[in-house]
Amino acid sequence: MFFSAAFRVDPRHEKGGKYLFQSMSPRVRCHFITGTMYSFASGRRPVDLRRLGVRGGGGNGGEGEGEAVLFSYGEIDVRCHVERLSSERECDYAAVIRSLVEQYMNRIVGYLSEFGNDPPAAAVVLAIPPPSDRNENPRVPYYGKLSERVVISRLFNRLLEEACGARRNPNVHFFHPFAGFTGEDGSLDHNYSDGHIHIRSQCCRPIHHQLTALLERIKQQRQ
């Protein structure tokens, strides 16, 4: 699924997880485009960041702060695709995920490169939230056991973090704010669930604070 919510930090943009950020601040603009990490990474759902209002570092009234774009993909891939593809291809989860992460990161860096010498201040890759087994959506049903999806989500996040750390583009950062929403078994703590697979919007303020702190650190590093 592709979702762009433009945050300002004072400007920021977010992509994915429409229930996580939309109610946190009047400065958040949400652009929701259906799809998965795969459909985004493969280019099947192309995105024009400039058309969505993303500005480069020379924007923001000439102050040079630019905007941060937050990419949020992977929940649906974990929910119903990775284990299935692993079975069909007769390979392990890691092979499926590594290929997808590589495509995903290349796509993100490719979009940043379209801004030339005036890119957004940062690209933030949001971790995949802990999986759930509540109230299945028949359009995107659960595939496999919850315990296996926990394994998949953890591996996904480890490889995403490694990819961000190894990326030559210093403007790409990994953001994992979900530790406090995860139960002992690694799945979404039902106390924070909206009754489905999302974190209740009323519980998202800590995520907002963590994101604001991350963007402030990025801003300080750029000065």
C-alpha positions as CSV (number, residue, x, y, z in Angstrom):
1,M,0.0,0.0,0.0
2,F,1.3,3.5,-0.8
3,F,0.4,6.4,1.3
4,S,1.9,9.8,1.5
5,A,1.1,12.0,4.4
6,A,3.0,15.2,4.1
7,F,4.3,16.2,7.5
8,R,5.9,19.4,8.3
9,V,8.9,19.8,10.5
10,D,8.4,21.7,9.7
11,P,7.6,19.9,6.7
12,R,7.3,16.2,6.5
13,H,5.7,13.7,4.2
14,E,4.6,10.2,5.1
15,K,3.8,7.3,2.9
16,G,1.8,4.3,4.2
17,G,-0.2,3.4,7.3
18,K,-3.1,5.7,7.0
19,Y,-4.4,5.3,10.5
20,L,-1.0,6.0,12.2
21,F,-0.6,9.7,11.5
22,Q,-3.7,11.3,10.1
23,S,-5.1,12.4,13.5
24,M,-1.9,13.5,15.1
25,S,-1.5,17.0,13.8
26,P,-3.3,19.6,11.6
27,R,-0.1,19.9,9.7
28,V,-0.4,16.4,8.4
29,R,-1.5,15.9,4.8
30,C,-2.4,12.4,3.7
31,H,-2.2,11.1,0.2
32,F,-3.4,7.5,0.1
33,I,-2.6,5.3,-2.9
34,T,-3.5,1.6,-2.7
35,G,-0.9,-1.0,-3.1
36,T,1.8,-3.0,-1.4
37,M,5.5,-2.5,-0.9
38,Y,6.0,-4.7,-4.0
39,S,3.7,-2.5,-6.2
40,F,5.5,0.6,-5.0
41,A,9.0,-0.9,-5.3
42,S,8.4,-2.5,-8.7
43,G,7.1,0.8,-10.2
44,R,3.6,-0.5,-10.8
45,R,2.2,2.4,-8.8
46,P,4.5,5.3,-9.7
47,V,4.5,8.4,-7.6
48,D,5.3,12.0,-8.5
49,L,6.6,13.5,-5.3
50,R,6.6,17.0,-6.6
51,R,3.0,16.7,-7.7
52,L,2.2,15.7,-4.1
53,G,3.8,18.9,-2.9
54,V,7.2,17.6,-1.7
55,R,9.8,20.3,-1.9
56,G,13.6,20.1,-2.0
57,G,16.0,21.5,0.5
58,G,15.8,25.0,-1.0
59,G,12.1,25.3,-0.2
60,N,10.4,26.3,3.0
61,G,10.7,30.0,2.3
62,G,14.3,29.8,1.4
63,E,15.4,28.6,4.8
64,G,16.8,25.5,3.4
65,E,15.1,23.0,5.7
66,G,13.3,21.2,2.9
67,E,10.9,18.4,3.7
68,A,11.1,14.8,5.0
69,V,9.3,12.1,3.2
70,L,8.2,9.1,5.3
71,F,7.6,5.8,3.4
72,S,5.3,3.3,5.1
73,Y,4.9,0.0,3.3
74,G,5.1,-3.7,4.1
75,E,2.2,-4.5,6.4
76,I,0.1,-6.2,3.6
77,D,3.2,-7.9,2.2
78,V,3.8,-9.5,5.6
79,R,0.1,-10.2,6.1
80,C,-0.5,-12.2,3.0
81,H,2.4,-12.3,0.5
82,V,5.8,-13.2,1.8
83,E,5.0,-16.6,3.2
84,R,3.0,-17.5,0.1
85,L,5.8,-16.5,-2.2
86,S,8.4,-18.3,-0.1
87,S,6.3,-21.5,-0.5
88,E,5.7,-21.0,-4.3
89,R,9.4,-20.3,-5.0
90,E,10.6,-23.0,-2.6
91,C,13.0,-20.5,-0.9
92,D,13.2,-19.1,2.6
93,Y,11.6,-15.9,3.8
94,A,14.9,-14.1,3.7
95,A,15.3,-14.5,0.0
96,V,11.9,-13.0,-0.7
97,I,12.4,-10.2,1.7
98,R,15.9,-9.3,0.6
99,S,14.8,-9.0,-3.0
100,L,11.9,-6.8,-2.0
101,V,13.9,-4.6,0.3
102,E,16.5,-4.0,-2.4
103,Q,13.9,-2.9,-4.9
104,Y,12.2,-0.8,-2.3
105,M,15.3,1.1,-1.3
106,N,16.3,1.6,-4.9
107,R,12.9,3.1,-5.7
108,I,13.1,5.5,-2.7
109,V,16.6,6.7,-3.6
110,G,15.5,6.9,-7.3
111,Y,12.7,9.3,-6.3
112,L,15.0,11.4,-4.2
113,S,17.5,11.6,-7.1
114,E,14.8,13.2,-9.3
115,F,15.3,16.4,-7.2
116,G,18.9,16.7,-8.4
117,N,21.0,18.9,-6.2
118,D,18.0,20.0,-4.2
119,P,16.5,16.9,-2.7
120,P,14.1,16.7,0.3
121,A,15.8,17.0,3.7
122,A,15.3,13.3,4.4
123,A,13.6,10.1,3.5
124,V,12.4,8.1,6.5
125,V,11.6,4.4,6.1
126,L,8.9,3.4,8.6
127,A,9.3,-0.1,10.2
128,I,6.5,-2.6,9.6
129,P,4.1,-2.7,12.6
130,P,3.6,-5.9,14.6
131,P,1.2,-8.3,12.9
132,S,-2.2,-9.1,14.2
133,D,-4.8,-11.9,13.9
134,R,-7.9,-9.9,14.6
135,N,-11.0,-9.5,12.3
136,E,-9.6,-10.7,9.0
137,N,-10.2,-8.6,5.9
138,P,-11.4,-11.0,3.1
139,R,-9.9,-8.7,0.5
140,V,-6.4,-9.1,1.9
141,P,-6.7,-12.2,4.1
142,Y,-4.0,-13.5,6.5
143,Y,-1.7,-16.1,5.1
144,G,-0.2,-18.6,7.5
145,K,0.1,-18.6,11.3
146,L,0.5,-15.4,13.3
147,S,3.7,-16.8,14.7
148,E,5.2,-17.0,11.2
149,R,4.1,-13.5,10.4
150,V,5.9,-12.3,13.5
151,V,9.1,-14.0,12.3
152,I,8.6,-12.4,8.9
153,S,8.0,-8.9,10.2
154,R,11.0,-9.0,12.5
155,L,13.3,-10.2,9.6
156,F,11.8,-7.5,7.4
157,N,12.5,-4.8,9.9
158,R,16.1,-6.0,10.5
159,L,16.8,-6.0,6.8
160,L,15.2,-2.6,6.3
161,E,17.3,-1.2,9.1
162,E,20.5,-2.7,7.6
163,A,19.6,-1.3,4.2
164,C,19.1,2.2,5.5
165,G,22.4,2.0,7.5
166,A,24.3,0.8,4.4
167,R,22.7,3.2,2.0
168,R,25.2,5.7,0.6
169,N,22.6,8.4,0.5
170,P,22.8,9.9,4.0
171,N,19.3,11.3,3.7
172,V,17.6,7.8,4.2
173,H,16.8,7.0,7.8
174,F,15.0,4.0,9.5
175,F,12.3,4.7,12.0
176,H,10.9,1.9,14.3
177,P,8.5,3.3,16.9
178,F,6.5,0.1,17.6
179,A,8.3,-1.5,20.6
180,G,5.7,-0.2,23.1
181,F,2.8,-1.6,21.0
182,T,4.2,-5.1,20.7
183,G,3.1,-8.0,22.9
184,E,5.4,-10.7,24.4
185,D,4.8,-12.9,21.4
186,G,5.8,-10.2,18.9
187,S,2.4,-9.5,17.6
188,L,0.3,-6.3,18.0
189,D,-0.8,-5.8,21.7
190,H,-4.6,-5.9,21.5
191,N,-4.7,-3.1,24.1
192,Y,-3.6,-0.8,21.4
193,S,-5.5,-2.3,18.5
194,D,-8.3,-0.6,16.6
195,G,-10.0,-4.1,16.5
196,H,-8.2,-4.9,13.2
197,I,-4.6,-4.7,12.2
198,H,-4.0,-1.0,13.0
199,I,-2.8,0.8,16.1
200,R,-5.7,2.9,17.4
201,S,-5.3,6.5,16.4
202,Q,-5.8,7.6,20.0
203,C,-2.6,5.7,21.0
204,C,-0.4,7.2,18.3
205,R,0.9,10.3,20.2
206,P,4.1,8.5,21.3
207,I,4.8,7.7,17.7
208,H,4.3,11.4,16.8
209,H,6.8,12.4,19.6
210,Q,9.4,9.9,18.4
211,L,9.1,11.0,14.8
212,T,9.3,14.7,15.8
213,A,12.5,13.9,17.8
214,L,14.0,12.0,14.9
215,L,13.3,14.8,12.4
216,E,14.8,17.3,14.8
217,R,18.0,15.2,15.1
218,I,18.2,15.0,11.3
219,K,17.7,18.8,11.1
220,Q,20.5,19.3,13.6
221,Q,22.8,17.0,11.6
222,R,22.2,19.0,8.5
223,Q,23.2,22.3,10.1
